[in-house]
Amino acid sequence: MLAKRDFIHIILSLFLLLTCIYSLSNSNVSFHVMFTFLSFLYYFILIFFNPQKYLILSLFAFSIYFFTYQTVFIYWLETKTLINIYSGRTTVDTVRLISFSLNIYGFFHVLFNNILNSKFLNIKKHNKFKKYNNIKVLYYLVLILFLIEIIYHLEALFFVMKNGYISYYKYFVSVIPEFIKKFSSQVYWVFWIFVFIVNYKKEYYKYLKKVFFIYFTDSFLVLLIGKRGHFILTVLLYLIYIVQEKGFLSTKKQKIKLLILLIILLIITPLIFNFLFIFGELRKNWDFSLLSNLNGNLLDNSLNFMKAQGLSGLALINFAVHHKDFNYENSFLLAPFTNYFKQSIYAEIIGKKINIEKHSRQEAFNSGYLSYYFAYLFIKDAYLSGQGTGSSYIAEAYLDLGYLGLFLVNFIYSVWIYAIYITKNPLFKGIGIYTIYYIIFSPRSVTFDWLIKFFQPSFIITLAFVIILLKIKIQK
């Protein structure tokens, strides 16, 4: 039976969604800015009621806020107007899109995790998962694949320290053969499959510390290369794992500790953002003499970092608002599929393969990716030299299908994440938690970039190998 508190959460989420839909015709800037902020605040604090149910929701809400909304809110607090950026003046329509996306996803997440939990979540772990074989072989496979990744990232780190982060995307070429790199990159979901299988095979717990150590070592190397987001997201996946699988934050005492930790983090946030701001400047060319030019104080650097990160997704949503009626040749939501198959082995087999040069005009107009098209239009020289802008699932969905697109994408996200949450199958759960990495990052990235990975031959072959490995007996 639905608990009173869970029922209240559903009603409040429904109220926010209905208010959001009802106010789509309202043009009052102050109302939309404050209503959207209060919606974010509500989904942030839900984590204190039930971290297991709402952690991913709070993380996803924070990602939308951080990459699309915080610049709007900070600027509005300072000037009581909406910010004007290079893709056009931010309008009430932009704020509406952000609010609608947040409240659609939030409502379905709360609904599924309360209405359906009583039926599915209490299912006991199935005994058949205890019959998996060759777990130690799987452990060694994870180590080998991670070793290749670490060698690759060390090589990339040396390249970046010599040539700068900007050159990395266009000019870095590894000595590791491409086909080997494609298989080693599968380690991130193979790793999680191993972790979830160990939940059924307690005799292998001793290996968990080792695989998590190499997991974070690899992630730290990626951070040194300059990819801040990857490191943060790998840490967040670990947080999701210990909360949902290990029951961390399930007691009142642990929730109090979480509150204290968040207060401490809030206090030291200027220090963290100041470091990330300086690191973001330093990584461009790894020229330490540039540090002398950063004259801003701690608060200024923190605000500059927050505003800059908030612009990353906001700029694309602004573009979508101002260019909604333009006749685009490609579907931005389907770009990962159309672009991949144009250049894949499947296209080569039928003689339809197209080679698209990276960071070129051809890529901007023929790949179908909004991020490339947008970067070419607004930062052409920087884009051609190897830089980019990222994308935003909100902008892609709206340009393709309007508000219906936003509804469908957020609904798909909520269903997929709920399916991962309730499943007991370690293979599906391991692959699933890997996709959450991309979904949390989607407010400033490609909508379905994670989905196309399931069609890649390296994924299919690796998955088949893992399944066969777990089914046959080759060890005592």
Steps between C-alpha positions, in 0.01 A plus 500: 500500500623849414642684801361844586836668441538334158149610405589859595812488282290387200243774558768770533676381184169496312420848632834634374448339159144628460607848612783489250266399215233753603756782508639436150293796376614720791770749394591630845878461531518516879236230538675257267845562645386444859263213420776317314744554785247371755443193281874431506508554875217250554676226301829573676355451848309181413825310551469554876167315512616188318850503345450155345196617303602855421879518474506474119213748476689754713820445300317541169323813627832644614652426158218689325543787746879509476525487121193697392346708777746629758630777271142616441426503872826670606464768233135557590589542868764757404305697239135384510530435125575196285854460370595575139756254364658424164211284382246773575319657789361253752123520493212372711468219243849378591412488869174321417686225312734442794212498747286268286787251455575494872139458609413236239794284601449571871132403493554166325800414718301563819194321361686184392709481814194512724207344314694205354759437772272295721450253215853469361765621741447237769561209264772282649827449319462210263705190578591452135740794524700302754576241233728721296839344423854628444468814714875506551555494124259793471702678768820457297319619188406821682861551610637446148251737339564765766875460449458580129284801589759626748779467243283691252425776751864531605592540135227762461618680815854536365357629171282758678785620722706560188238631256209619714150366563350675197722300263400171660166448323627573150861388495560233761566156352581207728756230430236251619322353195150639456325161514669420834398841638140436398495183710687649797246784517232240580663451841279759670186287475689166531641637825152573635372158396781345705413722798132403494576130451716508811183590693396139431846351539626615837816293476625755245452807722877514550539611139267801529753733663752425225261564213368819659857619554586455132159651407581822685864499386388498138244770573762721665724472194209617284462798736867589453447492122242772553164318505353620827154362427617139464661497844198657668259259328703191594487614862123552470451150360684363802272709724193355324641151552562532874165671561277273294685171539673531837237698688723799572293796630214266594501595870409828668853531639651466153258760360611743769860431399403569139345833600815595691713396202290711262529800730878457508504465120291816470749687717802380302326526161686823412830314552387207282367725222808720520718192444282379211508848343880520519534139383270576206725789394821310563402188301475696173877510451645385833683834521542577870603858422133564417419473870646847554229642271216362715450805717151423625443429867356178635137608466548651154665186365225283650223711346680507166526121507130459586391745230723336239370151578142623505545642151605166350150358469314831520657630177360205303154533656501870407595401147213249489253766614614754243532254209215257562333566162811452287474204260776264615597214272585257779341380822721602790358226723585234242844645419693238705333225295518657153855626548623171645352283226638732230851426625459150642601157382135441408513783243832371373351155436229645274735754341338810655771602744578873523821626660442827684801703608491604865451869579425593142219678317395162364459366854303807608244473220495129412532316831162614630638591843365825641821556698717505185254716307468746786877519561567564131247785494614677818866410562607400151877552530516336843288207378721443194805498728356226721272668756129439550195610695331177603128464442179486705225241493250779568603692186514187283158374609337842459646562153379160382154472655432805718348440842393152388868418449583616852217290639608186312871527581445564871245218512748262333773607744274443802381156381855388419644614833213340691558171315866513606397578858271198543684234300675215681693389192867599548564510123219745433578696816869528411427624148220718634703688761755570227227674294397713800842665462384639164144584605613709798733688265238541224398860596826597329547199276336292227158353582547140390876471473486213751243304301706472181776323692281189517522465120878517475672171408750541787211515749316204346811281484610591854152437642478164323841405637404599856171304483674189362772535764245508780303206361773245427727322743872533431631509854471283807 
